[in-house]
Amino acid sequence: MGPGRPAQTSVDELVAFEAATRDLVGLALRSVEHAEVSLPQFRLLMVLHELGRASSTRCAQALGVAGSSVTRLADRLHASGHLVRGADPGHRSVVTLELTDAGRRVVRQVTTQRRRSLSQALDRLEPAERAACAAALTKLHDLLAETGAVEPHPHLPL
């Protein structure tokens, strides 16, 4: 290890990051428990929330799933009134998906619940600790994106 090079990550540090990852994923999963849609359905709603009206192919790419999976999810979400199907005027064979007011409401409710739960813990940190955590997480995201461990943007919705 040369000068200016950071020390290797300790096992305790790795364990702390693994625990935080599990906690954050758990928080995200729990926020959908009482929603009127399943987690896979919610993920599609989040993609549409981020992309706006989009083709089912684009949604499948964003979710990292096969097109047939999006078709099944869209069938259920269309039947429940959370999204509408359409067609691309320039390519009538392209199926588009778009959120309805009910779909936007679910995204808003789940997002609000997630932020409320996270804020309850973050509000107990000192402002300097909170800022340091946010800065470290932003840098970690950038470093993971550089290594190809995560996509810089867009992220897979959870």
C-alpha positions as a printed Julia matrix, in Angstrom:
158×3 Matrix{Float64}:
   0.0     0.0     0.0
   1.53    3.31   -1.1
   1.22    6.86    0.22
  -2.15    8.48   -0.37
  -3.81    5.14   -0.92
  -6.72    4.39    1.44
  -6.42    1.51    3.89
  -8.19   -1.7     2.98
 -11.77   -1.98    4.22
 -12.02   -3.87    7.5
 -14.41   -6.74    8.13
 -16.24   -4.61   10.73
 -16.75   -1.87    8.15
 -18.06   -4.36    5.6
 -20.43   -5.84    8.16
 -21.71   -2.33    8.98
 -22.41   -1.61    5.3
 -24.08   -4.99    4.84
 -26.33   -4.31    7.85
 -27.22   -0.86    6.51
 -28.0    -2.36    3.11
 -30.32   -4.94    4.69
 -31.97   -2.22    6.78
 -32.6     0.03    3.78
 -33.9    -2.81    1.62
 -36.14   -3.91    4.49
 -37.48   -0.38    4.85
 -38.24   -0.29    1.11
 -39.96   -3.68    1.21
 -42.04   -2.85    4.31
 -43.26    0.36    2.68
 -45.07   -1.72    0.05
 -46.57   -4.27    2.46
 -49.84   -2.39    2.9
 -50.04   -0.96   -0.59
 -52.78   -2.15   -2.9
 -50.19   -3.6    -5.3
 -47.44   -6.21   -5.08
 -43.74   -5.32   -5.02
 -43.21   -6.28   -8.69
 -46.26   -4.2    -9.64
 -44.99   -1.28   -7.59
 -41.62   -1.48   -9.34
 -43.38   -1.06  -12.69
 -45.35    1.89  -11.31
 -42.06    3.47  -10.17
 -40.54    3.03  -13.63
 -43.53    4.75  -15.19
 -43.38    7.47  -12.54
 -39.75    8.14  -13.5
 -40.1     7.71  -17.28
 -43.61    8.97  -17.88
 -45.45    7.31  -20.77
 -43.16    4.56  -22.04
 -43.19    1.48  -24.22
 -43.51   -1.87  -22.5
 -40.1    -2.75  -23.99
 -38.5     0.29  -22.34
 -40.14   -0.65  -19.02
 -38.78   -4.2   -19.29
 -35.28   -2.81  -19.89
 -35.57   -0.47  -16.89
 -36.7    -3.34  -14.67
 -34.18   -5.82  -16.02
 -36.9    -8.36  -16.86
 -38.36  -10.02  -19.94
 -41.08   -8.28  -21.92
 -43.57  -11.02  -21.05
 -43.13  -10.2   -17.35
 -44.06   -6.57  -18.0
 -47.07   -7.71  -20.03
 -48.37   -9.79  -17.09
 -47.74   -6.97  -14.61
 -49.39   -4.46  -16.92
 -52.43   -6.75  -17.34
 -53.03   -6.72  -13.59
 -52.29   -3.03  -13.15
 -54.55   -2.12  -16.07
 -57.37   -4.25  -14.62
 -56.95   -2.56  -11.22
 -56.93    0.92  -12.77
 -53.32    1.82  -11.96
 -52.13    2.2   -15.55
 -53.51    2.57  -19.05
 -52.26    1.02  -22.25
 -51.88    2.93  -25.45
 -50.17    2.79  -28.79
 -47.33    4.81  -30.23
 -48.87    6.88  -33.06
 -45.73    6.4   -35.17
 -45.53    2.64  -34.52
 -48.94    1.13  -33.89
 -47.43   -2.21  -32.89
 -45.62   -0.57  -29.94
 -47.63   -0.82  -26.71
 -47.22    2.13  -24.37
 -47.96    2.24  -20.65
 -48.86    5.26  -18.56
 -49.82    5.82  -14.92
 -53.36    6.73  -13.99
 -54.22    8.95  -11.03
 -54.6     5.75   -8.95
 -51.11    4.62   -9.97
 -49.62    8.02   -9.11
 -51.42    7.9    -5.75
 -49.83    4.52   -4.88
 -46.35    5.79   -5.81
 -46.9     8.92   -3.71
 -48.19    6.94   -0.7
 -45.35    4.43   -0.73
 -42.71    7.11   -1.28
 -44.16    9.19    1.54
 -44.12    6.17    3.87
 -40.5     5.38    2.97
 -39.38    8.94    3.57
 -41.29    9.12    6.85
 -39.68    5.91    8.12
 -36.21    7.0     7.04
 -36.66   10.48    8.49
 -37.58    9.04   11.88
 -34.08    7.58   12.14
 -32.18   10.33   10.32
 -33.76   13.07   12.44
 -32.09   11.5    15.49
 -28.63   12.1    14.02
 -26.8    15.36   14.51
 -26.96   17.53   11.36
 -23.21   17.08   10.78
 -23.55   13.28   11.07
 -26.47   13.3     8.65
 -24.53   15.43    6.15
 -21.48   13.17    6.47
 -23.64   10.06    5.87
 -25.25   11.64    2.81
 -21.87   12.68    1.4
 -20.38    9.22    2.02
 -23.36    7.46    0.42
 -23.2     9.74   -2.62
 -19.49    9.03   -3.02
 -20.07    5.29   -2.54
 -22.74    5.35   -5.27
 -20.34    7.17   -7.62
 -17.54    4.67   -6.88
 -19.85    1.69   -7.42
 -20.98    3.23  -10.72
 -17.34    3.67  -11.79
 -16.62   -0.01  -11.2
 -19.77   -1.08  -13.04
 -21.25   -2.62   -9.89
 -24.31   -0.37  -10.33
 -25.65    1.68  -13.19
 -25.07    5.39  -12.68
 -28.64    6.14  -13.76
 -31.32    5.03  -13.98
 -31.35    2.7   -11.01
 -33.5    -0.37  -10.7
 -36.57    0.64   -8.72
 -37.37   -1.15   -5.5
